[in-house]
Amino acid sequence: MNDFFRSFVPVAFEFPVRLLLLIAIPVLVGLYVFAMRRKNRRGMRYTNTSMLQAVIGKQSQWRRHLAFALALLSLVTLTMAFAKPLGEALVPRERATIVLVIDTSLSMQATDVEPNRLRAAQDAAITFVDQLPDRFNVSVVSMAGNTRIITTPSVDHQQAKRAIETLTLSDSTALGDGIAAAMQSLDQAPKNPNDPEGAIPGAIVLLSDGENTTGQSPQQEAAKAAERGVPVYTIAYGTENGYVDLEGKREPVPVNHDQMKELAEISGGQYFAAASAEDLAVVYENIGSSVGYVTKFQEITARYAGLGLVFAVVAALGAISLAVRWP
């Protein structure tokens, strides 16, 4: 749905009982129909209608009906405004912590994504950090057989980007360890000075080709993240035709979409698939929209009051045009 029209769709009313006033609408419609029929019956008393039309002019039925319909629309929208409608709005988060977990296993040297999976992932991650609000904490985790927290959560985004640039390849993939390390990193996030005891919203962005080979159970770690209300946004990166050359032997490294999708579902996050650097850029943009905003209710009474006023003015103009005989 278009954002403009969505802004007029109420999801709740502060005073829904006031909507009972809308019962008057069908009553008014019934009275209008009754009045029109009675007028037509009275008009049948005149046999010489051509002479009557010459005296008073021909009346426009459709303008009369349109004016009445606009008046009803005005009543409907003003009644809805009286009930104080509430709509959904995306409000920027003031604070949040994002942990980027980037797969640095040897499979990430596959060149099915130019120049290779890791380099493309680094470039997209840096762009993603640039798009985050300045007050967001960012942490970087390197995930392979030996998973490490490269930078703890900080609003120093330049530091996070430098850490992303330093990522290097290593053996094995430990998805569970990557999620566990991200949770440990979240625990180190700076507290909100205005609410030291409050929990800062956090999210994990896990980029990998999705083939777990060692470490803790990814499913169990994703479940732990869900218990703490931390969604894991998984990005299955690469194509089914990816391969790497290890010790002179070509090894296929297809993407495990099922596992990445499962981890996202368990944690309450979202799953994305990216087969190219362009896809990955779009994915990061979508994730940024998800974690950078929170949906809140806000009053949209003014929109309905304004719309009701527009309908009332047009209806009044229509009534005036019926009452005045133009030369």
HELIX and SHEET records of a PDB file:
HELIX    1   1 ASP A    3  ARG A    6  1                                   4    
HELIX    2   2 PRO A   16  ILE A   23  5                                   8    
HELIX    3   3 ALA A   24  GLY A   43  1                                  20    
HELIX    4   4 THR A   49  ILE A   56  1                                   8    
HELIX    5   5 GLN A   61  PHE A   82  1                                  22    
HELIX    6   6 LEU A  106  GLN A  109  5                                   4    
HELIX    7   7 ARG A  117  GLN A  131  1                                  15    
HELIX    8   8 HIS A  157  GLU A  165  1                                   9    
HELIX    9   9 LEU A  175  ASP A  187  1                                  13    
HELIX   10  10 PRO A  218  GLU A  227  1                                  10    
HELIX   11  11 HIS A  257  SER A  267  1                                  11    
HELIX   12  12 ALA A  277  VAL A  291  1                                  15    
HELIX   13  13 THR A  301  ALA A  323  1                                  23    
SHEET    1   A 3 ALA A  12  PHE A  13  0                                        
SHEET    2   A 3 PRO A  85  PRO A  92 -1                                        
SHEET    3   A 3 TYR A 293  GLU A 299 -1                                        
SHEET    1   B 6 ARG A 148  SER A 154  0                                        
SHEET    2   B 6 ASN A 137  MET A 143 -1                                        
SHEET    3   B 6 THR A  97  ASP A 103  1                                        
SHEET    4   B 6 GLY A 202  SER A 208  1                                        
SHEET    5   B 6 VAL A 232  TYR A 237  1                                        
SHEET    6   B 6 TYR A 271  ALA A 274  1                                        
SHEET    1   C 2 TYR A 243  LEU A 246  0                                        
SHEET    2   C 2 LYS A 249  PRO A 252 -1                                        
END                                                                             
